[in-house]
């Protein structure tokens, strides 16, 4: 329940970065662009790739590619 409450509190990219306790994850995320961080935040909030695409003005394929690239870097 506490994890779910924490996720509910994360409403912005700044909140997302502030909540990360793992130093390696933090360092990986601060190197990506803001739009990718917005995608990560929306995914954490439960949005699908197809729902995220118009919100960040990208195609669903581009959203998927950004997430895949981020995963590969982690």
N, C-alpha and C positions, 0 to 999 in steps of 0.2 A: 504494500500500500504506500509506503514512503517513497518508493521509486516513482510510482504513478503521480504522486503529489508533486515531486520534484519536476517531472516532465511538464506538468501543468503550469508550473511557475516559469518555465523557459519559454518566453514569448518573443525574444529577439535574438539576433546573432550575437550581440554582446552578452546576453544572458547565457546563451549556449556556451560561449567561450569561458565565461566566469565559473560555470558549473563543472568544468572538466578538471578532474583531479589527477589523471594520468599524464605525466609530463611528456611522454612520447606522443600520445594522442594530441595533446595541446599543440606541441611543436608542429605536428603534421597538419593540423587544421589551420593554424595561423599562416601557413604558407600558401593556402589556396585562396582563390578570389572570393569576393563577397557573395557573388551569385551562387557559387557552389555551396557556401555556408548556408545560404537561404534554402537551397534544395535540401540539405541535410536537416535543417530545422523543420521544414515542412514534412519530410519523411518521418521524423520523430513524432510529429503531431498526427501521423496516421494517413496523410495524403498519399494517393497512388502517383506513380510516375505520370500517368495521363492527366491527372488533376493538377499536378505541379507545373507541367509544361506551359500552359497559358499564363499562369501566375508569374512566372519568371521570364516570359517572352522567349521561350525556346521550344523546339520540337521535343516530342517524347523521346525520340532517339538521342537527342543531344543531352537531355537530362539523364537518361540511362548511361550514356558514355561518360558523363562527368562523375556519376556515382561509381562506375566501374573503375575509372582512372583513380579515384580517391581510394577505393578498396585496395587496388593494386599497390598504391603507395603506403598503405598501412601494413 
